[in-house]
Amino acid sequence: MSKEYLDKVYELTEGGDSRALYAEWAETYEAELAANGYATPTRIATALARFSKDKSAPLLDYGCGTGLSGAALHKAGFTTIDGIDATPEMLEIARTKSVYRNLDLANPAQPAPITPGAHSMIAAIGVIGIGAAPLSLFDELMTALPRGGLFAFSFNDHSLEQPEYEAKIMEWTDGGASRLLCREHGDHIPGKDLKSNIYVLEKA
């Protein structure tokens, strides 16, 4: 049996250009994740809903992929969801779902295409980490939030093995720039025996 894309993606280095792999994967992405029990989108959507004061407020789904994350956020009650992703093939599938207000293409070689203060909530579900977006994106997304804005995100077990990931959270919380509302360890992709931490930060 050929190696699954899930196996291939974790062989990529952090911050590497994974667009070619995700472009190839787009057509079978949802089926492969469903077969392996992908749980993090629902976990994050549920946590964010717990702390959100207004589910109609603009929410940015950064790294939205084919829209699995947006669908989970919509199911949790969020109604104004914008999506950004770096893979056109993934975005085309996301467009077929009736959950996004706007969808935009990102260029990983340039700063994140976000208007500061435009979204009171940002979700980055399975986005930052090994085989995906670099840790520097964390600062870009937090900086784009207004005061009181919420950032919901995850780090999987591969990333949690590297101390710099949770150290980045402490950079924002220890100095009072944000407050950690939620940190929970649980299933990420059970079919691969992989778990993740989910987090919700509130910007001060």
C-alpha positions in Angstrom: 0.0 0.0 0.0 1.3 3.4 -0.9 2.2 5.8 1.9 -0.7 8.0 3.0 -0.4 11.8 2.7 -0.8 12.0 6.4 2.5 10.1 6.7 4.2 12.3 4.1 3.2 15.6 5.6 4.9 14.9 8.9 8.1 14.2 7.1 8.3 17.8 5.9 10.4 20.2 7.8 8.7 23.0 9.8 8.1 26.0 7.6 9.0 24.1 4.4 7.0 24.8 1.3 4.3 22.1 1.6 2.0 23.6 -1.1 2.8 20.9 -3.7 2.0 18.1 -1.3 -1.3 19.8 -0.3 -2.2 20.4 -3.9 -1.8 16.7 -4.7 -3.7 15.8 -1.5 -6.7 18.1 -2.0 -9.0 15.6 -3.8 -8.6 12.9 -1.1 -7.8 15.1 1.9 -11.2 14.9 3.6 -11.7 11.2 3.0 -8.2 10.4 4.4 -8.7 12.5 7.5 -12.3 11.2 8.1 -10.9 7.6 7.8 -8.4 8.5 10.6 -10.9 10.2 12.9 -9.7 13.8 12.6 -11.0 15.4 15.8 -9.2 18.8 16.3 -11.6 21.0 14.3 -14.6 20.0 16.4 -12.6 20.3 19.6 -11.4 23.9 18.8 -14.8 25.0 17.5 -16.4 23.8 20.7 -13.8 25.5 22.9 -14.0 28.8 20.9 -17.8 28.8 21.2 -17.4 28.4 25.0 -15.5 31.7 25.2 -17.0 33.8 22.4 -19.3 36.6 23.4 -20.7 37.0 19.9 -20.8 34.2 17.4 -21.9 36.5 14.7 -18.7 38.6 14.9 -16.2 38.1 12.1 -14.0 35.0 12.5 -11.0 34.2 10.3 -10.3 30.6 9.6 -6.6 30.8 8.7 -5.3 27.8 6.8 -8.8 26.7 6.1 -7.9 24.0 3.6 -10.9 22.3 2.1 -13.2 23.8 4.7 -13.3 21.1 7.3 -12.5 23.6 9.9 -15.0 26.1 8.7 -17.7 23.5 8.7 -16.9 22.7 12.3 -17.0 26.4 13.3 -20.3 26.8 11.5 -21.8 23.8 13.2 -20.7 25.4 16.6 -22.8 28.4 15.8 -20.4 30.9 14.1 -22.0 32.7 11.2 -19.5 35.2 9.8 -16.5 33.1 8.7 -13.7 34.2 6.3 -11.1 31.7 5.1 -7.5 32.0 3.9 -5.3 29.2 2.6 -2.1 28.9 0.6 -3.3 26.1 -1.7 -5.7 27.0 -4.6 -6.8 23.4 -5.0 -7.9 23.2 -1.4 -9.7 26.6 -1.6 -11.7 25.4 -4.6 -13.2 22.6 -2.5 -13.8 25.0 0.4 -15.8 27.2 -2.0 -18.3 24.3 -2.5 -19.2 24.6 1.2 -21.8 27.2 2.2 -19.9 28.3 5.3 -17.6 31.1 4.2 -18.3 34.8 3.6 -15.0 35.3 1.8 -12.1 33.0 0.7 -8.6 34.4 -0.1 -5.3 32.9 -1.3 -2.2 33.4 0.8 1.4 33.5 -0.4 3.6 31.8 2.2 6.6 33.9 1.1 4.7 37.1 2.1 3.1 38.4 5.3 -0.3 36.9 6.1 -3.0 38.8 4.0 -4.9 40.0 7.1 -6.4 43.4 7.8 -5.5 44.3 11.4 -8.6 44.4 13.6 -10.9 43.1 10.9 -11.7 39.9 12.8 -12.5 39.6 16.5 -11.6 35.9 16.4 -9.0 33.9 14.5 -8.7 30.1 14.3 -5.6 28.3 13.1 -6.7 24.6 13.3 -3.8 22.2 12.6 -2.0 25.0 10.8 1.2 25.9 12.7 3.7 23.1 13.3 5.8 20.4 11.7 5.0 20.0 8.1 2.8 23.1 8.0 3.1 26.8 8.7 6.1 28.3 10.6 5.9 29.4 14.2 6.4 33.0 13.0 2.8 33.0 11.8 1.7 32.9 15.5 2.9 36.4 16.0 1.3 37.7 12.8 -2.1 36.3 13.8 -1.9 37.6 17.3 -0.8 41.0 16.2 -3.8 41.2 13.8 -6.3 40.7 16.6 -8.0 43.7 18.3 -7.8 44.0 22.0 -10.1 41.4 23.6 -9.9 39.2 20.4 -9.7 35.5 20.7 -7.1 33.2 19.0 -7.9 29.5 18.9 -5.3 27.1 17.6 -3.6 23.7 18.1 -0.2 22.1 18.3 0.0 18.4 17.7 2.3 16.0 19.5 5.0 16.3 16.9 5.2 20.0 17.5 4.8 19.7 21.3 8.1 17.7 21.3 9.8 21.0 20.3 9.9 23.4 23.3 9.7 26.5 21.2 6.0 26.0 20.4 4.7 26.3 24.0 7.4 28.9 24.7 5.8 31.1 22.0 2.6 31.0 24.0 4.4 32.0 27.2 6.0 35.0 25.3 2.5 36.3 24.9 1.1 35.4 28.3 4.0 36.0 30.7 4.2 39.7 29.9 0.5 40.2 30.0 0.0 40.7 26.3 -2.6 37.9 26.3 -4.5 35.5 28.7 -4.7 31.8 28.3 -8.3 30.8 28.5 -8.1 27.1 27.5 -5.4 24.4 27.1 -6.7 20.9 26.6 -4.9 17.8 25.4 -6.9 15.3 23.4 -7.4 13.4 20.2 -6.0 14.9 17.0 -5.9 12.0 14.5 -6.7 8.8 16.4 -6.1 6.6 13.4 -2.4 7.7 13.5 -2.4 7.6 17.4 -1.7 11.3 17.3 -3.0 13.8 19.9 -2.9 17.6 20.1 -3.2 20.5 22.5 -5.9 23.0 21.7 -5.7 26.5 23.1 -7.8 29.7 23.3 -5.9 33.0 24.0 -7.5 36.3 24.7 -5.5 39.3 23.6 -5.0 42.0 26.2 
